[in-house]
């Protein structure tokens, strides 16, 4: 009687290794594709956030006759609620704004300060987290209102800035003589941004622009390693503003003498509301999206701006009445 032996259906070692190699190749091809899809979705959501903020500013203007001010300071020292706080009802956050007592500083209203507003955070920002500041808890923002180029405020002369958003009172849309499509409204910034503050220099009321980031960093001041753009309730430019002194994602390198670590910093010569000295600010637009930053113009159009934009063109977008015409790609 003939007995036939059946061959085992199991994989051989070589076959198994081939299958594993094929799977590894497929995963290697799939992961970058998934990452690109996620990045594109995140960038689109970020751009939509800016569109909604731009629309909220227009609705604020329709209701009150002017854009929201960056902050209002009528006594020293004092703090001020931000433009972010003022437009809350137009972002379906009316209940949150109802908690605000405008006659009291945000430092005495911890519930509001600690509230995360989803529309103020880019989904790509890894620092979407609370920041403890003494007894207060703050929440960051990924979007800064355009405060101009360099000189933000000079209380002694009454200068309130040349950007789309100003201190003390907001401008009317008709005040933007360059036109809404040629004037930046908001641009991306990074939460937990390192910055220098309160050097009290430059000290003049109309000092020239620094020629390069290292010149700005040379003014020095008190170094804060990770607290810029962490307080959406605070009207000061290093928290809720942006300036067009340097093109998007330009690095301003500062070496911390205590640790030797190099940081990419912002600069504010003197915090608004601390006294009557002029505030100069280099608060750069930065993004976690590759190649540039998302932004929204004063006419409500949102767009991605390449980090290779000519700095003169970027500065032109930072002024509301400079007489420039900027053609963005």
C-alpha positions in Angstrom: 0.0 0.0 0.0 1.3 3.3 -1.0 1.3 6.0 1.6 1.5 9.6 0.4 2.9 12.2 2.8 1.2 15.6 2.8 3.5 18.6 2.7 2.9 21.1 5.5 1.0 24.3 4.5 3.1 26.4 6.9 5.4 29.2 5.7 9.1 28.5 5.4 11.4 30.9 7.1 12.4 32.5 3.8 8.8 33.0 2.8 8.1 34.6 6.2 11.0 37.0 5.9 9.9 38.0 2.4 6.3 38.8 3.7 7.8 40.8 6.6 10.0 42.8 4.2 7.0 43.5 2.0 5.0 44.7 4.9 7.8 46.9 6.1 8.1 48.5 2.6 4.3 49.1 2.5 4.4 50.7 6.0 7.4 52.8 4.9 5.4 54.1 1.9 2.2 54.6 3.9 3.5 56.5 6.9 4.8 59.5 5.0 1.5 59.6 3.0 -0.5 59.6 6.2 1.7 62.3 7.7 1.2 64.5 4.6 -2.6 64.1 4.8 -2.6 65.0 8.5 -0.4 68.0 7.9 -2.6 69.2 5.1 -5.7 68.7 7.2 -4.1 70.6 10.1 -3.1 73.5 7.9 -6.6 73.7 6.4 -8.1 73.7 9.9 -5.6 76.4 11.0 -6.6 78.5 8.0 -10.2 78.1 8.8 -9.6 79.3 12.4 -8.1 82.5 10.9 -11.0 82.9 8.5 -13.4 82.7 11.5 -11.4 85.2 13.5 -11.3 87.5 10.5 -15.1 87.2 10.2 -15.5 87.8 13.9 -13.6 91.1 13.6 -15.8 92.2 10.8 -18.9 91.4 12.8 -17.5 93.3 15.8 -16.9 96.3 13.5 -20.5 96.1 12.1 -21.8 96.1 15.7 -19.6 98.7 17.3 -18.3 100.8 14.4 -14.6 100.0 14.8 -12.2 97.0 15.1 -11.3 95.7 18.5 -8.4 97.5 20.2 -5.3 95.5 21.0 -5.5 96.9 24.5 -6.6 100.0 26.5 -4.3 101.6 29.1 -5.5 104.7 30.9 -3.5 104.3 34.1 0.0 103.0 35.0 0.7 100.3 35.9 -2.2 98.4 34.4 -3.0 95.5 32.2 -5.7 95.2 29.5 -8.0 92.6 28.1 -7.0 91.5 24.6 -8.7 91.8 21.2 -9.2 88.0 21.5 -11.4 88.6 24.5 -13.4 91.3 22.8 -14.5 89.2 19.8 -15.6 86.2 21.8 -19.4 86.6 21.1 -18.7 86.6 17.4 -17.0 83.2 17.7 -19.9 81.5 19.5 -18.2 82.2 22.8 -20.7 84.7 24.2 -21.2 82.7 27.4 -17.5 82.9 28.1 -17.4 86.6 27.5 -20.4 87.1 29.9 -18.1 85.9 32.7 -15.8 88.9 32.1 -16.0 91.9 34.3 -14.3 94.5 32.1 -13.8 96.8 35.1 -11.4 94.3 36.7 -8.1 92.9 35.3 -7.9 89.4 33.9 -5.6 88.5 36.8 -8.6 88.6 39.1 -10.7 86.4 36.9 -9.0 83.0 36.8 -11.9 81.1 35.3 -11.8 83.1 32.1 -8.0 83.1 31.9 -7.8 79.3 32.2 -10.4 78.6 29.5 -9.1 77.0 26.3 -10.7 78.6 23.2 -10.3 76.0 20.4 -10.5 78.7 17.6 -7.3 80.3 19.0 -5.1 77.2 18.7 -3.5 75.8 15.6 -3.9 72.0 15.5 -0.2 71.6 14.7 1.0 73.6 17.7 2.4 71.0 20.2 2.1 73.5 23.0 -1.6 73.4 23.4 -1.4 73.2 27.1 -2.0 75.3 30.2 0.7 77.5 31.7 0.9 78.0 35.5 1.6 81.6 36.4 1.6 81.9 40.2 -2.0 81.3 41.3 -3.3 81.8 37.7 -3.5 79.3 34.9 -3.3 80.7 31.4 -4.0 79.3 27.9 -1.9 80.1 24.8 -2.9 81.4 21.4 -1.5 80.6 17.9 -2.7 83.8 16.3 -1.4 87.3 16.7 -3.2 90.6 15.7 -1.1 92.8 13.4 0.3 95.7 15.6 2.5 97.2 12.8 6.2 96.9 12.1 8.3 98.1 15.0 6.9 101.0 17.0 3.7 99.7 18.6 2.9 102.5 21.1 4.3 105.9 22.2 2.1 107.1 25.0 3.9 110.4 25.4 3.2 111.4 21.8 -0.2 109.6 21.4 1.1 107.2 18.7 -1.1 104.1 18.7 0.6 102.0 16.0 0.4 101.6 12.3 -1.0 98.1 11.9 -4.5 97.0 11.4 -5.1 96.8 15.2 -4.1 99.6 17.5 -4.1 100.4 21.2 -6.6 102.5 23.1 -9.3 102.4 20.4 -9.7 100.3 17.3 -9.6 101.7 13.8 -12.5 101.9 11.3 -12.1 99.8 8.2 -12.1 103.0 6.2 -8.9 104.0 8.1 -7.0 101.3 6.3 -6.2 103.4 3.2 -4.0 100.6 1.7 -7.2 98.5 1.4 -8.2 95.3 3.2 -6.4 93.0 0.7 -3.1 94.9 1.2 -3.3 94.9 5.0 -2.5 92.0 7.3 -5.0 91.4 10.1 -3.6 88.3 11.9 -0.8 85.8 11.4 0.3 82.7 13.1 2.6 82.8 16.1 4.0 80.0 18.4 2.7 79.4 21.9 5.3 79.4 24.7 7.6 81.6 22.6 10.8 82.8 24.3 11.3 86.6 24.4 13.2 89.5 25.7 11.3 92.4 27.5 11.6 95.7 29.4 15.1 96.7 28.3 13.7 100.3 28.0 15.7 100.7 24.9 15.2 102.0 22.3 14.1 104.9 24.4 13.1 107.5 21.8 9.6 108.1 20.6 10.4 107.3 16.9 13.6 105.3 16.7 14.7 103.6 13.4 14.2 99.9 12.6 17.0 97.6 13.6 19.0 96.5 10.6 19.1 92.8 11.4 17.7 90.4 14.1 21.0 90.4 15.9 20.8 94.2 16.3 17.3 93.8 17.9 18.6 91.0 20.2 21.4 93.3 21.2 19.0 95.5 23.0 18.7 92.6 25.5 16.3 92.9 28.5 14.8 90.4 30.8 14.8 86.9 29.2 11.6 84.8 29.5 12.2 81.3 28.1 8.7 80.1 27.4 5.9 82.5 28.3 5.3 84.5 25.1 1.8 83.9 23.5 0.6 81.9 26.5 -2.1 84.4 27.6 -4.9 84.9 25.1 -6.6 87.3 27.6 -3.6 89.7 27.7 -3.6 92.6 25.3 0.2 93.1 25.2 1.9 92.5 21.9 4.1 89.7 23.0 1.1 87.8 24.1 -1.6 88.4 21.5 0.0 90.4 18.8 2.5 90.1 15.9 4.7 92.6 14.1 6.0 92.6 10.6 9.6 93.6 11.4 11.0 90.3 10.1 9.7 88.0 7.5 7.8 84.8 8.7 9.9 82.2 10.5 13.0 84.5 10.6 15.2 83.5 13.5 16.4 86.0 16.1 19.0 84.0 18.0 19.7 84.7 21.6 22.1 82.8 23.9 21.0 82.4 27.5 24.0 83.2 29.6 22.7 81.1 32.4 22.5 77.8 30.4 24.4 78.5 27.2 21.3 77.4 25.3 20.4 79.3 22.0 16.8 80.5 21.6 14.8 82.0 18.8 13.3 85.0 20.5 10.8 87.8 20.2 11.5 91.3 21.6 9.4 93.9 23.5 11.3 97.0 24.6 8.8 97.9 27.3 5.5 96.2 28.2 2.4 98.2 27.4 0.7 99.6 30.5 3.9 99.5 32.7 4.6 103.3 32.1 4.8 106.0 29.6 7.9 104.7 27.7 7.6 103.7 24.0 7.0 100.1 23.2 9.0 98.7 20.2 8.4 95.1 19.4 9.8 92.5 17.1 7.2 89.7 17.4 7.8 87.4 14.5 5.1 85.3 12.8 6.1 81.7 13.2 4.4 78.4 12.2 4.6 74.7 12.5 3.5 74.4 8.9 6.4 73.8 6.5 7.5 76.7 4.4 5.5 79.6 5.7 2.6 80.8 7.9 -1.1 81.0 7.6 -2.6 84.5 7.8 -5.8 86.5 7.2 -6.0 89.9 5.5 -8.2 92.8 6.7 -10.7 92.0 4.0 -11.2 88.6 5.5 -9.3 86.6 2.9 -7.1 83.9 4.4 -4.0 82.7 2.8 -0.7 80.9 3.3 2.3 83.3 3.1 5.7 81.8 2.1 8.6 82.4 4.5 10.6 83.5 1.4 8.4 86.7 1.0 10.5 89.8 0.6 10.8 91.5 3.9 9.8 94.9 2.3 6.6 93.3 1.1 5.9 91.8 4.5 6.4 95.1 6.2 4.1 96.7 3.6 1.4 94.3 4.7 2.0 95.4 8.3 0.9 99.0 7.7 -2.6 100.1 7.0 -1.9 103.4 5.3 1.6 103.1 3.9 0.5 103.6 0.3 2.0 100.2 -0.8 0.4 97.6 -3.2 1.5 94.1 -2.4 1.0 91.3 -4.8 1.1 87.9 -3.0 1.5 84.7 -5.0 
